[in-house]
């Protein structure tokens, strides 16, 4: 089995300001979908990896190994604000549908309808 380098962003996360972007609680999510006649659960697997990192910020998330140095073009898992950044991106993308026919929780999406 080939080993995979999984970086821990201890220094990056320690130096970063925590984003206080509001993420819905499970209670609010359940209240929103209560009474829905039909719903579908979608998982945005690898969703974080779809968000591009600005060129100037790529130097801040470099992975150094014994043989090479890598910089990410897309947002990796493990960064302190990755979850809230992706949540915010999803809410901007689905602006008109949030809480009317869909709920987004990080990389999970619930699409629902009150009519059959």
N, C-alpha and C positions, 0 to 999 in steps of 0.2 A: 504494500500500500504506500502510495506517495504521500508525504507530509504536505500539508497546506499551511501556509503562514497566515495566522489570524491575528492581526494587530490589535493591541489594546491601546486605546488613545488616552492613557492616564495623564500624560503631560498636557495634551491638547484639551482634554475635558477639564482639567484643573485650572487651566488658564482662560477658559472660555466663560463668558457670562451666560448663565442659564436663561433661556428664552421662556418668558412667562405666558406664552400663548395658551389660551384656554382650550383644553381637550375635554369633550363631554364625558360625564360620569356614566357608568353603566345604568344607573337609575334613570337618568335623563333619556338615554337611548331607548330603554324599555317603555318609558312614558310616551315617547314619540311614535313608536311602532304599535302601541297598544290599540287594538280594534282593527288592525289591518286584516283584510280578507285573504291576501296572498302576499308573500314576500320571498325574496331570494337573497342568499348570502354569497357575497363574492369576496375572494381573497386576492388582494393585489400583491401576490408573491413577487418578491424582488422589486417592489414598487419604489423603494428608496433609491435603487440603482438607476432609476429613470430620470432623476433630478440632476441636471448638470451643475457642476461646480464652476464658479467663475474662475478664469485663468489666474487672477491675482491670489485667490484663496487656495489654489492647488498646492502651493508651496507650504501651506500650513498643515497639510495632511499627507506628508511624505512617508512612505514605508521603506526603511533601509534594511537590506539583508546582507549576508556575507559577500554576495556576488554583484548585487545591483541595487539601484535606488528607483523606486516607483512613485509616481504621483497619480492620484485618482482624477479621472475626468468626470466621474459621476459620484454622487454622495454615497459613501460606504456606510455599512451598519456600524454601530458602536460609538458614533459621535454623540456628544451630549445633547445637541439640539436636532438630531436627525429626525426623530419622531415628530416633533412639533413643526419642523420645516415641511415635512411631507404632509402632515395634517393640514397645514395652511395652504399648501399647493393644491391639495384635493378640494378644499373648500372654495378656493378661487375658481378652479376648473368647473365645478358643479354648482356654482353660485345660485342659480335659479331653482335648483332641485332640492337643495339641502333642507331637511325637515319637512318638506312637502311630499316628496316621494322617495327620498333616500336619506340615509344617515351614514356618515363617514366616521370611523374610529381608526385613526392611524392608517394602516394598510388594509383594513377590512371595510367593506361597503355592504349596507343592507338596502336593497331596493324594495319598496313596498307599495301597495295600493289599498285604499279603503273600499274600493269597488271590485267586484269579481269580473 
